[in-house]
Amino acid sequence: MDARHFTQSAGLVAVHPVADALADEFGVFAWRLRAEAFVRFGCDPEGAFSDTQDELGFAGRGPVRVWARVAG
């Protein structure tokens, strides 16, 4: 169980429909979204912004914040 992933998303993200359309039309905007995911979460599964990633696609293994715990 890893706090970095709630479920295996296989690249699926929730994004506003306008942002989705912009990312489809403008490659630079798609890269901006990737860069934001890297800055905020350390997510870099393709290694575009970092040299090494763990098995889940995250650069480094710094402290992880758990936002919510689901009873189960």
PAMAR-646249 format. One line per 5 residues: their letters; for each residue x, y, z of C-alpha. Coordinates in steps of 0.001 Angstrom, whole numbers, plus 524288, in hexadecimal, padded with zeros to 5 digits. Layout:
a> X:Y:Z ~ ...
This chain:
mdarh> 80000:80000:80000 ~ 8060A:80CD0:7FBC4 ~ 800B1:81A0E:7FFA6 ~ 804AA:81F8B:7F276 ~ 7FA2A:817DF:7EB4E
ftqsa> 7EC0D:8163D:7EF16 ~ 7E9C6:80D3F:7E37C ~ 7F160:80944:7D777 ~ 7ED36:813B0:7CDDA ~ 7F5B5:80FC2:7C236
glvav> 7F754:81DFF:7BE70 ~ 7E937:821F7:7C088 ~ 7E78F:82F65:7C6AB ~ 7DC02:8380E:7C9D1 ~ 7DCFF:844AC:7C236
hpvad> 7D391:84F5E:7BE66 ~ 7CDE9:84D6C:7B0A8 ~ 7D3C7:85A52:7AC17 ~ 7E13D:85643:7B0F5 ~ 7DF8E:84926:7AA28
alade> 7DC41:84FD9:79D50 ~ 7E7C1:85938:79EBC ~ 7F10F:84DFC:7A17D ~ 7EC48:8472F:79513 ~ 7EE1F:8535B:78CC2
fgvfa> 7FA81:85912:7929E ~ 805CD:85038:7960F ~ 80C36:85AC8:79E38 ~ 8003B:85B12:7A715 ~ 800C0:84C3F:7A8C9
wrlra> 80F07:84D79:7ACBF ~ 80B61:85850:7B632 ~ 801C2:84F08:7BCC6 ~ 80C47:84485:7BD8D ~ 815BF:84E3E:7C38F
eafvr> 80B8C:85249:7CD96 ~ 8095B:84406:7D174 ~ 81807:84286:7D332 ~ 81972:84EE1:7DB67 ~ 80DA5:84BFB:7E3F9
fgcdp> 80E93:83D48:7E57D ~ 81BB1:838BF:7E026 ~ 8146E:830D9:7D5DA ~ 81D36:82E52:7CA1A ~ 81A66:820B5:7C4A6
egafs> 820F9:82379:7B789 ~ 82D2E:82999:7BD7C ~ 82B53:83695:7B691 ~ 82F22:83ED6:7C25E ~ 83779:835A7:7CA90
dtqde> 8421E:82B90:7C8C9 ~ 83C73:820EA:7D179 ~ 82ED5:81C83:7D521 ~ 829BD:8121A:7DE39 ~ 82123:806D9:7D9C4
lgfag> 81513:80FA0:7DA80 ~ 81ABF:81A99:7D22A ~ 81E4B:82415:7DCFA ~ 82B52:82B15:7DD9A ~ 831C1:8295D:7EADA
rgpvr> 82BB6:8239F:7F703 ~ 829AB:82F7C:7FF96 ~ 81F82:83061:80A4D ~ 811BB:82CCB:80632 ~ 80595:83399:80B4B
vwarv> 7F959:82B61:80CAA ~ 7ED53:833DB:80A78 ~ 7E2DB:82A18:80E63 ~ 7E261:81C65:81380 ~ 7D771:81373:80F1D
ag> 7D29E:80990:81908 ~ 7D2B8:7FC27:8136B
